[in-house]
Amino acid sequence: MRGPLALLVAVATPASADEVVRSGTFHTGVSGDAELGPLEAVSAGGVGFGARLALAAQVEINPSWALRLPLVLGVTGSGNHYDSGFAELALIPGVVYRFRDPKSPWIPYVGGGIALGAWGADRPLLDLPVPIPARCCDGHVGDLGFGGGHGGHSDPNFDTDFGAGIELWGGTEVRLAPWLGAVFGLDLGFVHVDDVRVTTIAETIELRLSL
């Protein structure tokens, strides 16, 4: 009985003001996040502007290091021709280091992960030749019907790829309560579509609930 009793005492005993502990009401360090923000997709042919949504789970290894697993969905477009269209659907397992100060609610962080998923982009965004004249009202941006391989999408002017990429994270979290935090982040990603690099930049606002 000493084990369960010791755990109960540890949970019930408040941390001292100078002690850095895991996040959450019960200091479990287990959190769930929802984030939203603008997205820019930059490639050889220009820049696409849109939005990104993500849901994530985060588990703290200790008060500073944490494992993070976001699922992201992002789309961009430009005007009626959608010549700067980009779409992403990816799972990004990674790790985060947080600079903790027990006397401050602000927690700067850096981290990164390996993006595993599917990406698609308009050929003009990739600075690749367009096989047929672009139609003005296809409305294909946001259609995540990835068709497999290069040019697998139903629109021949929209190329898709499955694979892996790299994403870097940075920003700051502010703890509003032991169980609630707000995160202001900047995510920088590097992926390839049809062997052309696309750099994604997302400025996000995130709501974090911690146990």
N, C-alpha and C positions, 0 to 999 in steps of 0.2 A: 504493500500500500504506500510505501514511501515515494514511489515514482509518481503516481497520480496526485498525491497530496502535495508534492513539491511543485508540480506543474500548476495546480490550483493556486498555491501561494504566490507563484511567480506572476500569474495572470492578474491576481487580485491586488498585488503590491504595485503602487504607482512608481514610475521611473523617476529618478532624481533629475533635477534641472540640468545637471551637467552630463547626463547619460544619453547617448544616442541609441535609440531603439528602432525596431521595425515599425512600419506604418500600420495604422489601423487601431480600432478601439481595443482589440485584444492583442495587438502587436504581432499579428500573424504574418504581416507583409504580403498578403494576398490581395490583389486589386483587380478591378475591372474598369476599362476605360472606353469612352466614346469620343471620337474627335472629328472635327470638320474644319475645312479651310480652303483657301484658294490654291490652285495647282497651276504651275507653268511647266510645259514640256518643251525643251530646247533641243534642236537638232540642226543638221547641216542646212536645212531649207528654211528655217525660221523658228518662230515661237508660237505655241498654242496656249491659250488661257482657259481655265476651267475650274473644277472643284474636285476635292478628294474627301472621301468618308472612310473612317476606319473604326473597327472594334478591336480591342486588345485585352489580353490577360497579362498580368505581371506578377512574378513571384520573387520576393527578396531573398537572396542567399544569406545576406547579413545586412546591417543597416546601410551599407554603401553600394554593394553589388546586387544586381537584380537580373533575372531572366525575363525577357519580354517577347510576346508573340502577337503581333498585329495581323489582322486580315484587312486589306485595303482595296478600295474600289475608287478609281479616278477616271475622269473624262475631260477632254478639252475640245474646243471647236473655235472657229473664227469665221464669222459672217455666214452668208447663205451657201458659199461654196465649200465650206468645211475643209479648206486646203491645209489647215493646221490641226486637224483632228488627231487625237491620241486617246487610247484607252488602256487601262491596266486593271488586272485582278490578280492579287498576289498575297501569299502568306510569307511573313518575314520573321523567322526566328532569329533572336539576337540577344545581346547583353548590354546592360546599362550600368554606368558608374555615376553615382550621385554624391555631390559634395555636401555632406550633412553638417549642420551646426545646431546643436540642441537648443540654442537660444534664439534661433531665427526660423520663421515659418517658410523662408525662401530656400529652395533646394535646386541649385543649378545641376545640370546633368549632361553627360555625353555618352554616346554609344553607337551601335551599329548592328547590322544583321545581313543575312543572305536572303535575298528575295527569290522566291520560287513561285512561278505563275505564268501568266499569259499577258502579252502586250501587243498592241496594234497601233499603227500610225498611217496617216495619209502619205502617199508617195511624195507629194510636194513638200511636206514637212521634212522628209528624209532626203530631199534634193535628188530624187530618183525620177527617171522618165515616166510620164503618165501614158499608159497604154491606150486609153480612150479619152476623149474630152470629158472633163468633169461636168456632171449635171448639177444644176443649181439647187435642186430640192430633194436630194436623195434621203437626207435625214439619217445618214448611217452612223453619225457620231453618237455614242452612247449605246449602240447595238453591240452587245458583247458576244455575238455569235461567232466566236473564234473558230475558224474553219480548219485549222491545222496547217502548219508549215507556212512558207512564204506565199503570200497572195491567196491564202485559203479562204479568206472572207468572201462573201458573195459579191462585194464590190471590188473589181480588179484594181481600183486605185487605192485600196486600203490593204496594207500588208500586215500579217500577224506572225508572231513567234511565241513559242513556248520555251522556257528555259530558266536561267538563274541570272541574278544581278546582285549588285551591292547597294546597300542603303546606309547612310550615316545620319545620326540623330544628335540634336543638341537643343538646349532650351532651359527653362526653369519651371519648377513646380512651386506653388504656394499652398501650404496646408491651411485650409479654412477651418477645419475641425479634425480630430483624430481619424475620423472615417471619411472625410471629404477633402479633395484637393482639386485645384485648377492648374492646368499645364499649358504653357505657351511654348510651342516647339517649332523648330525648323528642320525639315527632313530633306535630305539631298540624296537622290538615287541615280544609279548608272545602269542602264539596260541596253540591249541591242535589238533592233527590229530590222530584219533583212540585212544583217551585218553592218548596220549603221547605228552608231551610238545615239541614244536619247538620254538627256539629263533631265531629271524631274526635280522640281523645287516646290515644296509644299510648306505653307505657313499655317499652322494649325492651332486651334484652341480646343482643349481637351478637358472633359469632366472625369474625375477619378474617384471611385468608391472603394474603400479599403476596409477589410475585416479586422 
